C-alpha cells in the first residue's frame, strides 16, 4: 500500500482535489475534519487555554481562528492540543485501510510541510494556484478579508517552497474540468508506478 500526503496553501483547491480523488475511488483521510472532531473531543482543554473563545459555552471557531492566526504562540498551543489527536486518528484509519487491502491512501494535511511530516509518506502531492486566485476563492468561500487571508497564508510554508519540496504538483489555475483531468492524469501515473 502506498500512502501519499496531499497539501496546498489556503485557497489552492486542495479540498477540491481530495473530493475528485474520492469520486475516483481513492480513500482520502481529511486532517481538517479530524481536527474539527478533535476540537469537540478536546473542547475542555481548548477552553482552558483559550477561555475567550468559549464565553457562550460553545467553541467560537471563527474567533479561535482569528486569535491563533494573529499569535504564533497561540497557534502552537492549539496545535499541541489537536495534532496528537489528529495523527492518532489518521494512523488508525490508515491501518484499517491497509487491512482492507487498499492499494492507495491519501492523507489530506494542510500543514504537512509545516509539521515536518513529508518523511512519513511515499510521496507528497501539492496543489497550487496563483495568489490572487486563491484570495478570490477564499473570499467567495468563507468571506475572509484580504488581511485575514494574508495572515493565514503567511503562517504556512510559502507556496514556492511547497512546489520545491513536493513529489508531484498539480496547478489549479483553470476550470474544474481541467483540474479533474490533471488529477486523473496524476492518479493514472501513480497507479502505473505501483504496477511497474
Biotite code that builds the C-alpha atoms (Angstrom):
import biotite.structure as struc

atoms = struc.array([
    struc.Atom([0.000, 0.000, 0.000], chain_id="A", res_id=1, res_name="UNK", atom_name="CA", element="C"),
    struc.Atom([1.204, 3.499, -0.846], chain_id="A", res_id=2, res_name="UNK", atom_name="CA", element="C"),
    struc.Atom([0.395, 6.378, 1.474], chain_id="A", res_id=3, res_name="UNK", atom_name="CA", element="C"),
    struc.Atom([0.567, 9.794, -0.156], chain_id="A", res_id=4, res_name="UNK", atom_name="CA", element="C"),
    struc.Atom([0.331, 13.178, 1.530], chain_id="A", res_id=5, res_name="UNK", atom_name="CA", element="C"),
    struc.Atom([-1.837, 15.873, -0.055], chain_id="A", res_id=6, res_name="UNK", atom_name="CA", element="C"),
    struc.Atom([-1.261, 19.514, 0.797], chain_id="A", res_id=7, res_name="UNK", atom_name="CA", element="C"),
    struc.Atom([-1.680, 23.032, -0.521], chain_id="A", res_id=8, res_name="UNK", atom_name="CA", element="C"),
    struc.Atom([-1.856, 26.633, 0.590], chain_id="A", res_id=9, res_name="UNK", atom_name="CA", element="C"),
    struc.Atom([-5.124, 28.255, 1.610], chain_id="A", res_id=10, res_name="UNK", atom_name="CA", element="C"),
    struc.Atom([-7.430, 28.621, -1.408], chain_id="A", res_id=11, res_name="UNK", atom_name="CA", element="C"),
    struc.Atom([-5.316, 26.365, -3.643], chain_id="A", res_id=12, res_name="UNK", atom_name="CA", element="C"),
    struc.Atom([-8.142, 23.883, -4.244], chain_id="A", res_id=13, res_name="UNK", atom_name="CA", element="C"),
    struc.Atom([-6.652, 21.053, -2.195], chain_id="A", res_id=14, res_name="UNK", atom_name="CA", element="C"),
    struc.Atom([-10.082, 20.091, -0.827], chain_id="A", res_id=15, res_name="UNK", atom_name="CA", element="C"),
    struc.Atom([-11.482, 20.010, -4.363], chain_id="A", res_id=16, res_name="UNK", atom_name="CA", element="C"),
    struc.Atom([-8.667, 17.681, -5.421], chain_id="A", res_id=17, res_name="UNK", atom_name="CA", element="C"),
    struc.Atom([-9.411, 15.498, -2.384], chain_id="A", res_id=18, res_name="UNK", atom_name="CA", element="C"),
    struc.Atom([-13.071, 15.304, -3.416], chain_id="A", res_id=19, res_name="UNK", atom_name="CA", element="C"),
    struc.Atom([-12.162, 14.435, -7.021], chain_id="A", res_id=20, res_name="UNK", atom_name="CA", element="C"),
    struc.Atom([-9.894, 11.641, -5.745], chain_id="A", res_id=21, res_name="UNK", atom_name="CA", element="C"),
    struc.Atom([-12.761, 10.301, -3.607], chain_id="A", res_id=22, res_name="UNK", atom_name="CA", element="C"),
    struc.Atom([-15.007, 10.314, -6.674], chain_id="A", res_id=23, res_name="UNK", atom_name="CA", element="C"),
    struc.Atom([-12.306, 8.289, -8.449], chain_id="A", res_id=24, res_name="UNK", atom_name="CA", element="C"),
    struc.Atom([-12.430, 5.656, -5.706], chain_id="A", res_id=25, res_name="UNK", atom_name="CA", element="C"),
    struc.Atom([-9.414, 6.695, -3.620], chain_id="A", res_id=26, res_name="UNK", atom_name="CA", element="C"),
    struc.Atom([-9.649, 6.689, 0.176], chain_id="A", res_id=27, res_name="UNK", atom_name="CA", element="C"),
    struc.Atom([-8.812, 10.206, 1.336], chain_id="A", res_id=28, res_name="UNK", atom_name="CA", element="C"),
    struc.Atom([-8.370, 10.936, 5.039], chain_id="A", res_id=29, res_name="UNK", atom_name="CA", element="C"),
    struc.Atom([-9.094, 14.560, 5.971], chain_id="A", res_id=30, res_name="UNK", atom_name="CA", element="C"),
    struc.Atom([-6.950, 16.133, 8.719], chain_id="A", res_id=31, res_name="UNK", atom_name="CA", element="C"),
    struc.Atom([-9.220, 19.201, 8.893], chain_id="A", res_id=32, res_name="UNK", atom_name="CA", element="C"),
    struc.Atom([-12.284, 17.032, 9.531], chain_id="A", res_id=33, res_name="UNK", atom_name="CA", element="C"),
    struc.Atom([-10.391, 15.155, 12.236], chain_id="A", res_id=34, res_name="UNK", atom_name="CA", element="C"),
    struc.Atom([-9.253, 18.464, 13.760], chain_id="A", res_id=35, res_name="UNK", atom_name="CA", element="C"),
    struc.Atom([-12.905, 19.592, 13.915], chain_id="A", res_id=36, res_name="UNK", atom_name="CA", element="C"),
    struc.Atom([-13.772, 16.280, 15.559], chain_id="A", res_id=37, res_name="UNK", atom_name="CA", element="C"),
    struc.Atom([-10.822, 16.724, 17.916], chain_id="A", res_id=38, res_name="UNK", atom_name="CA", element="C"),
    struc.Atom([-11.910, 20.249, 18.829], chain_id="A", res_id=39, res_name="UNK", atom_name="CA", element="C"),
    struc.Atom([-15.153, 18.748, 20.169], chain_id="A", res_id=40, res_name="UNK", atom_name="CA", element="C"),
    struc.Atom([-13.455, 15.830, 21.911], chain_id="A", res_id=41, res_name="UNK", atom_name="CA", element="C"),
    struc.Atom([-10.808, 18.153, 23.390], chain_id="A", res_id=42, res_name="UNK", atom_name="CA", element="C"),
    struc.Atom([-13.052, 21.189, 23.893], chain_id="A", res_id=43, res_name="UNK", atom_name="CA", element="C"),
    struc.Atom([-12.329, 21.386, 27.631], chain_id="A", res_id=44, res_name="UNK", atom_name="CA", element="C"),
    struc.Atom([-8.581, 21.618, 27.011], chain_id="A", res_id=45, res_name="UNK", atom_name="CA", element="C"),
    struc.Atom([-9.096, 24.235, 24.289], chain_id="A", res_id=46, res_name="UNK", atom_name="CA", element="C"),
    struc.Atom([-11.408, 26.287, 26.510], chain_id="A", res_id=47, res_name="UNK", atom_name="CA", element="C"),
    struc.Atom([-8.926, 26.126, 29.393], chain_id="A", res_id=48, res_name="UNK", atom_name="CA", element="C"),
    struc.Atom([-6.205, 27.560, 27.150], chain_id="A", res_id=49, res_name="UNK", atom_name="CA", element="C"),
    struc.Atom([-8.475, 29.958, 25.214], chain_id="A", res_id=50, res_name="UNK", atom_name="CA", element="C"),
    struc.Atom([-11.357, 30.919, 27.560], chain_id="A", res_id=51, res_name="UNK", atom_name="CA", element="C"),
    struc.Atom([-12.210, 33.941, 25.406], chain_id="A", res_id=52, res_name="UNK", atom_name="CA", element="C"),
    struc.Atom([-13.428, 31.650, 22.583], chain_id="A", res_id=53, res_name="UNK", atom_name="CA", element="C"),
    struc.Atom([-15.781, 29.690, 24.872], chain_id="A", res_id=54, res_name="UNK", atom_name="CA", element="C"),
    struc.Atom([-17.695, 32.506, 26.552], chain_id="A", res_id=55, res_name="UNK", atom_name="CA", element="C"),
    struc.Atom([-21.088, 31.250, 25.327], chain_id="A", res_id=56, res_name="UNK", atom_name="CA", element="C"),
    struc.Atom([-20.348, 27.663, 26.334], chain_id="A", res_id=57, res_name="UNK", atom_name="CA", element="C"),
    struc.Atom([-19.792, 26.773, 22.673], chain_id="A", res_id=58, res_name="UNK", atom_name="CA", element="C"),
    struc.Atom([-16.483, 26.906, 20.861], chain_id="A", res_id=59, res_name="UNK", atom_name="CA", element="C"),
    struc.Atom([-16.391, 30.018, 18.651], chain_id="A", res_id=60, res_name="UNK", atom_name="CA", element="C"),
    struc.Atom([-14.293, 28.652, 15.762], chain_id="A", res_id=61, res_name="UNK", atom_name="CA", element="C"),
    struc.Atom([-14.075, 31.912, 13.854], chain_id="A", res_id=62, res_name="UNK", atom_name="CA", element="C"),
    struc.Atom([-12.818, 33.784, 16.901], chain_id="A", res_id=63, res_name="UNK", atom_name="CA", element="C"),
    struc.Atom([-10.360, 30.973, 17.642], chain_id="A", res_id=64, res_name="UNK", atom_name="CA", element="C"),
    struc.Atom([-9.085, 31.175, 14.066], chain_id="A", res_id=65, res_name="UNK", atom_name="CA", element="C"),
    struc.Atom([-8.607, 34.931, 14.307], chain_id="A", res_id=66, res_name="UNK", atom_name="CA", element="C"),
    struc.Atom([-6.749, 34.506, 17.583], chain_id="A", res_id=67, res_name="UNK", atom_name="CA", element="C"),
    struc.Atom([-4.368, 31.750, 16.529], chain_id="A", res_id=68, res_name="UNK", atom_name="CA", element="C"),
    struc.Atom([-3.525, 33.252, 13.144], chain_id="A", res_id=69, res_name="UNK", atom_name="CA", element="C"),
    struc.Atom([-2.642, 36.563, 14.821], chain_id="A", res_id=70, res_name="UNK", atom_name="CA", element="C"),
    struc.Atom([-0.463, 34.984, 17.534], chain_id="A", res_id=71, res_name="UNK", atom_name="CA", element="C"),
    struc.Atom([2.147, 32.332, 16.644], chain_id="A", res_id=72, res_name="UNK", atom_name="CA", element="C"),
    struc.Atom([2.387, 31.096, 20.257], chain_id="A", res_id=73, res_name="UNK", atom_name="CA", element="C"),
    struc.Atom([-1.399, 30.665, 20.460], chain_id="A", res_id=74, res_name="UNK", atom_name="CA", element="C"),
    struc.Atom([-1.287, 28.708, 17.196], chain_id="A", res_id=75, res_name="UNK", atom_name="CA", element="C"),
    struc.Atom([1.465, 26.445, 18.563], chain_id="A", res_id=76, res_name="UNK", atom_name="CA", element="C"),
    struc.Atom([-0.564, 25.897, 21.741], chain_id="A", res_id=77, res_name="UNK", atom_name="CA", element="C"),
    struc.Atom([-3.662, 24.905, 19.772], chain_id="A", res_id=78, res_name="UNK", atom_name="CA", element="C"),
    struc.Atom([-1.611, 22.605, 17.544], chain_id="A", res_id=79, res_name="UNK", atom_name="CA", element="C"),
    struc.Atom([-0.102, 20.961, 20.646], chain_id="A", res_id=80, res_name="UNK", atom_name="CA", element="C"),
    struc.Atom([-3.633, 20.143, 21.794], chain_id="A", res_id=81, res_name="UNK", atom_name="CA", element="C"),
    struc.Atom([-5.048, 18.978, 18.441], chain_id="A", res_id=82, res_name="UNK", atom_name="CA", element="C"),
    struc.Atom([-2.205, 17.463, 16.414], chain_id="A", res_id=83, res_name="UNK", atom_name="CA", element="C"),
    struc.Atom([-1.610, 14.335, 18.545], chain_id="A", res_id=84, res_name="UNK", atom_name="CA", element="C"),
    struc.Atom([-5.329, 13.501, 18.295], chain_id="A", res_id=85, res_name="UNK", atom_name="CA", element="C"),
    struc.Atom([-5.375, 14.033, 14.521], chain_id="A", res_id=86, res_name="UNK", atom_name="CA", element="C"),
    struc.Atom([-2.236, 11.945, 13.989], chain_id="A", res_id=87, res_name="UNK", atom_name="CA", element="C"),
    struc.Atom([-3.611, 9.088, 16.085], chain_id="A", res_id=88, res_name="UNK", atom_name="CA", element="C"),
    struc.Atom([-6.930, 9.061, 14.191], chain_id="A", res_id=89, res_name="UNK", atom_name="CA", element="C"),
    struc.Atom([-5.111, 9.242, 10.829], chain_id="A", res_id=90, res_name="UNK", atom_name="CA", element="C"),
    struc.Atom([-2.882, 6.316, 11.802], chain_id="A", res_id=91, res_name="UNK", atom_name="CA", element="C"),
    struc.Atom([-5.913, 4.251, 12.890], chain_id="A", res_id=92, res_name="UNK", atom_name="CA", element="C"),
    struc.Atom([-7.773, 4.943, 9.629], chain_id="A", res_id=93, res_name="UNK", atom_name="CA", element="C"),
    struc.Atom([-4.662, 4.141, 7.569], chain_id="A", res_id=94, res_name="UNK", atom_name="CA", element="C"),
    struc.Atom([-4.227, 0.798, 9.376], chain_id="A", res_id=95, res_name="UNK", atom_name="CA", element="C"),
    struc.Atom([-7.891, -0.036, 8.711], chain_id="A", res_id=96, res_name="UNK", atom_name="CA", element="C"),
    struc.Atom([-7.465, 0.759, 5.001], chain_id="A", res_id=97, res_name="UNK", atom_name="CA", element="C"),
    struc.Atom([-4.340, -1.378, 4.888], chain_id="A", res_id=98, res_name="UNK", atom_name="CA", element="C"),
    struc.Atom([-6.249, -4.276, 6.473], chain_id="A", res_id=99, res_name="UNK", atom_name="CA", element="C"),
    struc.Atom([-8.910, -3.893, 3.756], chain_id="A", res_id=100, res_name="UNK", atom_name="CA", element="C"),
    struc.Atom([-6.147, -4.267, 1.180], chain_id="A", res_id=101, res_name="UNK", atom_name="CA", element="C"),
    struc.Atom([-6.469, -0.807, -0.343], chain_id="A", res_id=102, res_name="UNK", atom_name="CA", element="C"),
    struc.Atom([-3.518, -0.064, -2.649], chain_id="A", res_id=103, res_name="UNK", atom_name="CA", element="C"),
    struc.Atom([-3.502, 3.731, -2.185], chain_id="A", res_id=104, res_name="UNK", atom_name="CA", element="C"),
    struc.Atom([-4.381, 6.045, 0.691], chain_id="A", res_id=105, res_name="UNK", atom_name="CA", element="C"),
    struc.Atom([-4.190, 9.829, 0.505], chain_id="A", res_id=106, res_name="UNK", atom_name="CA", element="C"),
    struc.Atom([-3.872, 11.862, 3.700], chain_id="A", res_id=107, res_name="UNK", atom_name="CA", element="C"),
    struc.Atom([-5.131, 15.436, 3.181], chain_id="A", res_id=108, res_name="UNK", atom_name="CA", element="C"),
    struc.Atom([-2.976, 17.524, 5.554], chain_id="A", res_id=109, res_name="UNK", atom_name="CA", element="C"),
    struc.Atom([-2.916, 21.326, 5.138], chain_id="A", res_id=110, res_name="UNK", atom_name="CA", element="C"),
    struc.Atom([0.115, 21.737, 7.443], chain_id="A", res_id=111, res_name="UNK", atom_name="CA", element="C"),
    struc.Atom([2.065, 18.748, 6.124], chain_id="A", res_id=112, res_name="UNK", atom_name="CA", element="C"),
    struc.Atom([5.326, 20.610, 5.468], chain_id="A", res_id=113, res_name="UNK", atom_name="CA", element="C"),
    struc.Atom([4.880, 22.911, 8.464], chain_id="A", res_id=114, res_name="UNK", atom_name="CA", element="C"),
    struc.Atom([4.802, 19.908, 10.794], chain_id="A", res_id=115, res_name="UNK", atom_name="CA", element="C"),
    struc.Atom([7.714, 18.084, 9.102], chain_id="A", res_id=116, res_name="UNK", atom_name="CA", element="C"),
    struc.Atom([5.521, 15.190, 8.002], chain_id="A", res_id=117, res_name="UNK", atom_name="CA", element="C"),
    struc.Atom([6.788, 14.719, 4.424], chain_id="A", res_id=118, res_name="UNK", atom_name="CA", element="C"),
    struc.Atom([9.096, 11.870, 5.506], chain_id="A", res_id=119, res_name="UNK", atom_name="CA", element="C"),
    struc.Atom([6.023, 9.920, 6.679], chain_id="A", res_id=120, res_name="UNK", atom_name="CA", element="C"),
    struc.Atom([4.781, 9.413, 3.108], chain_id="A", res_id=121, res_name="UNK", atom_name="CA", element="C"),
    struc.Atom([5.678, 7.607, -0.090], chain_id="A", res_id=122, res_name="UNK", atom_name="CA", element="C"),
    struc.Atom([5.331, 10.981, -1.795], chain_id="A", res_id=123, res_name="UNK", atom_name="CA", element="C"),
    struc.Atom([3.648, 14.367, -1.420], chain_id="A", res_id=124, res_name="UNK", atom_name="CA", element="C"),
    struc.Atom([1.180, 15.927, -3.868], chain_id="A", res_id=125, res_name="UNK", atom_name="CA", element="C"),
    struc.Atom([0.941, 19.726, -3.636], chain_id="A", res_id=126, res_name="UNK", atom_name="CA", element="C"),
    struc.Atom([-1.976, 21.644, -5.145], chain_id="A", res_id=127, res_name="UNK", atom_name="CA", element="C"),
    struc.Atom([-1.031, 25.191, -6.094], chain_id="A", res_id=128, res_name="UNK", atom_name="CA", element="C"),
    struc.Atom([-2.646, 28.266, -7.646], chain_id="A", res_id=129, res_name="UNK", atom_name="CA", element="C"),
    struc.Atom([-1.795, 31.949, -8.171], chain_id="A", res_id=130, res_name="UNK", atom_name="CA", element="C"),
    struc.Atom([-2.132, 34.060, -5.008], chain_id="A", res_id=131, res_name="UNK", atom_name="CA", element="C"),
    struc.Atom([-4.774, 36.430, -6.413], chain_id="A", res_id=132, res_name="UNK", atom_name="CA", element="C"),
    struc.Atom([-6.929, 33.491, -7.480], chain_id="A", res_id=133, res_name="UNK", atom_name="CA", element="C"),
    struc.Atom([-6.518, 31.873, -4.054], chain_id="A", res_id=134, res_name="UNK", atom_name="CA", element="C"),
    struc.Atom([-7.587, 35.121, -2.368], chain_id="A", res_id=135, res_name="UNK", atom_name="CA", element="C"),
    struc.Atom([-10.719, 35.380, -4.560], chain_id="A", res_id=136, res_name="UNK", atom_name="CA", element="C"),
    struc.Atom([-11.649, 31.762, -3.809], chain_id="A", res_id=137, res_name="UNK", atom_name="CA", element="C"),
    struc.Atom([-11.236, 32.214, -0.055], chain_id="A", res_id=138, res_name="UNK", atom_name="CA", element="C"),
    struc.Atom([-13.248, 35.436, -0.033], chain_id="A", res_id=139, res_name="UNK", atom_name="CA", element="C"),
    struc.Atom([-16.059, 33.784, -2.012], chain_id="A", res_id=140, res_name="UNK", atom_name="CA", element="C"),
    struc.Atom([-15.992, 30.637, 0.146], chain_id="A", res_id=141, res_name="UNK", atom_name="CA", element="C"),
    struc.Atom([-15.640, 31.996, 3.657], chain_id="A", res_id=142, res_name="UNK", atom_name="CA", element="C"),
    struc.Atom([-15.777, 35.768, 3.490], chain_id="A", res_id=143, res_name="UNK", atom_name="CA", element="C"),
    struc.Atom([-12.319, 36.278, 4.976], chain_id="A", res_id=144, res_name="UNK", atom_name="CA", element="C"),
    struc.Atom([-10.863, 39.737, 4.468], chain_id="A", res_id=145, res_name="UNK", atom_name="CA", element="C"),
    struc.Atom([-7.667, 40.200, 2.471], chain_id="A", res_id=146, res_name="UNK", atom_name="CA", element="C"),
    struc.Atom([-5.869, 40.773, 5.796], chain_id="A", res_id=147, res_name="UNK", atom_name="CA", element="C"),
    struc.Atom([-7.233, 37.528, 7.300], chain_id="A", res_id=148, res_name="UNK", atom_name="CA", element="C"),
    struc.Atom([-6.246, 35.651, 4.143], chain_id="A", res_id=149, res_name="UNK", atom_name="CA", element="C"),
    struc.Atom([-2.736, 37.147, 4.287], chain_id="A", res_id=150, res_name="UNK", atom_name="CA", element="C"),
    struc.Atom([-2.362, 36.203, 7.971], chain_id="A", res_id=151, res_name="UNK", atom_name="CA", element="C"),
    struc.Atom([-3.335, 32.601, 7.288], chain_id="A", res_id=152, res_name="UNK", atom_name="CA", element="C"),
    struc.Atom([-1.258, 32.367, 4.135], chain_id="A", res_id=153, res_name="UNK", atom_name="CA", element="C"),
    struc.Atom([1.856, 33.800, 5.836], chain_id="A", res_id=154, res_name="UNK", atom_name="CA", element="C"),
    struc.Atom([1.507, 31.297, 8.690], chain_id="A", res_id=155, res_name="UNK", atom_name="CA", element="C"),
    struc.Atom([2.153, 28.479, 6.196], chain_id="A", res_id=156, res_name="UNK", atom_name="CA", element="C"),
    struc.Atom([5.231, 27.387, 4.279], chain_id="A", res_id=157, res_name="UNK", atom_name="CA", element="C"),
    struc.Atom([5.336, 29.598, 1.146], chain_id="A", res_id=158, res_name="UNK", atom_name="CA", element="C"),
    struc.Atom([3.736, 28.042, -1.907], chain_id="A", res_id=159, res_name="UNK", atom_name="CA", element="C"),
    struc.Atom([7.029, 28.198, -3.866], chain_id="A", res_id=160, res_name="UNK", atom_name="CA", element="C"),
    struc.Atom([8.674, 26.099, -1.135], chain_id="A", res_id=161, res_name="UNK", atom_name="CA", element="C"),
    struc.Atom([5.829, 23.555, -1.308], chain_id="A", res_id=162, res_name="UNK", atom_name="CA", element="C"),
    struc.Atom([6.399, 23.263, -5.068], chain_id="A", res_id=163, res_name="UNK", atom_name="CA", element="C"),
    struc.Atom([10.115, 22.682, -4.459], chain_id="A", res_id=164, res_name="UNK", atom_name="CA", element="C"),
    struc.Atom([9.595, 20.044, -1.770], chain_id="A", res_id=165, res_name="UNK", atom_name="CA", element="C"),
    struc.Atom([6.646, 18.150, -3.266], chain_id="A", res_id=166, res_name="UNK", atom_name="CA", element="C"),
    struc.Atom([6.989, 14.909, -5.217], chain_id="A", res_id=167, res_name="UNK", atom_name="CA", element="C"),
    struc.Atom([4.168, 15.955, -7.568], chain_id="A", res_id=168, res_name="UNK", atom_name="CA", element="C"),
    struc.Atom([2.478, 19.308, -8.221], chain_id="A", res_id=169, res_name="UNK", atom_name="CA", element="C"),
    struc.Atom([-0.972, 19.961, -9.666], chain_id="A", res_id=170, res_name="UNK", atom_name="CA", element="C"),
    struc.Atom([-1.665, 23.516, -10.836], chain_id="A", res_id=171, res_name="UNK", atom_name="CA", element="C"),
    struc.Atom([-5.245, 24.581, -10.178], chain_id="A", res_id=172, res_name="UNK", atom_name="CA", element="C"),
    struc.Atom([-5.379, 27.738, -12.252], chain_id="A", res_id=173, res_name="UNK", atom_name="CA", element="C"),
    struc.Atom([-8.200, 26.919, -14.667], chain_id="A", res_id=174, res_name="UNK", atom_name="CA", element="C"),
    struc.Atom([-11.682, 25.398, -14.558], chain_id="A", res_id=175, res_name="UNK", atom_name="CA", element="C"),
    struc.Atom([-12.970, 22.325, -12.728], chain_id="A", res_id=176, res_name="UNK", atom_name="CA", element="C"),
    struc.Atom([-12.816, 20.052, -15.779], chain_id="A", res_id=177, res_name="UNK", atom_name="CA", element="C"),
    struc.Atom([-9.163, 20.950, -16.366], chain_id="A", res_id=178, res_name="UNK", atom_name="CA", element="C"),
    struc.Atom([-8.444, 20.201, -12.713], chain_id="A", res_id=179, res_name="UNK", atom_name="CA", element="C"),
    struc.Atom([-10.298, 16.900, -12.935], chain_id="A", res_id=180, res_name="UNK", atom_name="CA", element="C"),
    struc.Atom([-8.218, 15.921, -15.993], chain_id="A", res_id=181, res_name="UNK", atom_name="CA", element="C"),
    struc.Atom([-4.977, 16.825, -14.190], chain_id="A", res_id=182, res_name="UNK", atom_name="CA", element="C"),
    struc.Atom([-5.983, 14.775, -11.139], chain_id="A", res_id=183, res_name="UNK", atom_name="CA", element="C"),
    struc.Atom([-6.947, 11.822, -13.334], chain_id="A", res_id=184, res_name="UNK", atom_name="CA", element="C"),
    struc.Atom([-3.593, 12.011, -15.133], chain_id="A", res_id=185, res_name="UNK", atom_name="CA", element="C"),
    struc.Atom([-1.730, 12.151, -11.820], chain_id="A", res_id=186, res_name="UNK", atom_name="CA", element="C"),
    struc.Atom([-3.675, 9.201, -10.406], chain_id="A", res_id=187, res_name="UNK", atom_name="CA", element="C"),
    struc.Atom([-3.093, 7.081, -13.520], chain_id="A", res_id=188, res_name="UNK", atom_name="CA", element="C"),
    struc.Atom([0.624, 7.854, -13.291], chain_id="A", res_id=189, res_name="UNK", atom_name="CA", element="C"),
    struc.Atom([0.771, 6.860, -9.631], chain_id="A", res_id=190, res_name="UNK", atom_name="CA", element="C"),
    struc.Atom([-1.089, 3.626, -10.344], chain_id="A", res_id=191, res_name="UNK", atom_name="CA", element="C"),
    struc.Atom([1.227, 2.851, -13.273], chain_id="A", res_id=192, res_name="UNK", atom_name="CA", element="C"),
    struc.Atom([4.261, 3.396, -10.999], chain_id="A", res_id=193, res_name="UNK", atom_name="CA", element="C"),
    struc.Atom([2.773, 0.964, -8.464], chain_id="A", res_id=194, res_name="UNK", atom_name="CA", element="C"),
    struc.Atom([2.301, -1.694, -11.146], chain_id="A", res_id=195, res_name="UNK", atom_name="CA", element="C"),
    struc.Atom([5.819, -1.283, -12.587], chain_id="A", res_id=196, res_name="UNK", atom_name="CA", element="C"),
])
